[in-house]
Amino acid sequence: MSHTTTDEPAPRVSGATVPVLAFAGIVVAVMQTLLVPVIKDLPRLLDTTPSNATWVLTSTLLSGAVATPIMGRLGDLYGKRRMLIVSLSVMVVGALVSAFTDALLPMIVGRTLQGFAMGAIPLGIGLMRDMLPRERLGSAMALMSSSIGVGGGLALPAAAMVAQHTDWHALFYGAAGLGVLSIALTLLVVPESPLRAKGSFDLPGALGLTAGLVLFLLPITKGSDWGWGSATTLGLFAAAVAVLLLWGLMELRVAAPLVDLRTTARREVLLTNLASIMVGVAFYVVSLVLPQLLQLPSATGYGLGRSMVVAGLCVAPLGLTMMFTAPVYARLSARYGPRTTLIIGLVVIAVGYGGGLGLMSAAWQTVVTSVLLGAGIGLAYSSLPALIVGAVPASETGAANGLNTLMRSIGTSVSSAVIGMVLANTSTTVGGVAIPTMRGFRISFLIATAAVAAGLALAFFLPRRRPAATTQLRASSEEDANLARAEEALRGFRGRVLAADGAPVARAKVTLIDRHGRQAGATLSAGDGSYTLAVPGGGPYVLAARATGHGPLAHAATHGGEELPVDLDLSLPGDTVPA
């Protein structure tokens, strides 16, 4: 069992903390799309085959998927700011390795190291939850969650301009410079969170998850090259299932697992993670389709004949709109909750892809599509961490958001493989060169629409209730925050601890324990024996009370003004707040 300790005083947070953390997320996202403008030239630049050149992209994807939950857990244990700096430092080293080479193997090593930066997203969200007041938390997490799309959208035109006018290695020098700047700003502005999860790092769990993810994602990213029905592809999928099942059984037996599968199986967490996969699928489709459509020659009859830079600028509104959506999300979520905001975002994405089917004949039409999709994806991405944070204990924020970010990465991986296969199978040959067709583009948009429909179905099954942790995310002003605190107190358990003779017991340790046997709250009774404990969510609880020098303790509790039956188990010691 792991708990949170808060022995250190709360850190002082400056107004620059949120922008600096969001900037770190944008830098990480830049790394993901850095080579998109030069993908078609990589075989020539690295003097290798097209099949081998794809490893330059695949290696980053795999390492990012592995690092995300692991860095989240390490952050919970040893400090989220510390692990954020480690992630960015490894990325800088990887960028410099890639900047100094023209050979395939060192380039893959460098790109693998760059992928480790993906852990910065859940770490930044965890830092925000630990330090920010409730009235700022919703919009801050929305911006951090959207930063991966913001960075990806803004990186496309910038990378295209650099690749078109300078040596392509300048892309890596620029990325390393951004990483160094982000590290410096983090050291100067972002304080370390005092919250720590107790326990040790689950190394066997990390190795098992790494093996399972690699075995699963490898055939997804390479299946079109190897053949989806080949023995290699099917064998790796079968091995992934076996390894992940064994890993899951092992995690259920570990006292402090890398991923708390019992928490992950909660309805709200499970459905949010599944919806994240669908949003990841929808996000990546537009990034694959629109740049190709814009750059295809007009002689094809449907290509828009734009340069690499213009194509990037037309897609850039996708990221810009996601960035400007964060404050809109905060207002919507404060009024309606993150579940409703997720549904609104998915509906806007569906409208964007549905309308995009008929908006492919001019560059300005692709801009309209990008704006619509950016707004929808921004709302959806912003809602996901709020739903996760509202459903897990504070000590598991980093690991839980790391897993959620992994789900998005799986969605983008699946999207890349499926859309790549669709575009390849619907392509036509002109002058000996295979080029995508309009039919392939439209099928891709329909696939994205189907993914959004699946995400909507999952979102509708999310619970409507608002746990106290979610109430924290919904306050958008100081007045709302005060109201939320008052509502939270009303929903808590209130009572008195009494000795056998009926006298009140001061400084008795009262612990709230949830259905899984985990501590959900703790406090000390006041001089008159009274206490108050907030309820983190619905469900049955056990109240345990202990006091030095006393035997069995009597106890009366009310919940929200109404008396409720409460089990009193004096044999459960549990961790409590320090005396």
Order of alpha helices (4+ residues) and beta strands (2+ residues): beta-alpha-alpha-alpha-alpha-alpha-alpha-alpha-alpha-alpha-beta-alpha-alpha-alpha-alpha-alpha-alpha-alpha-alpha-alpha-beta-beta-alpha-alpha-alpha-beta-beta-beta-beta-beta-beta-beta-beta
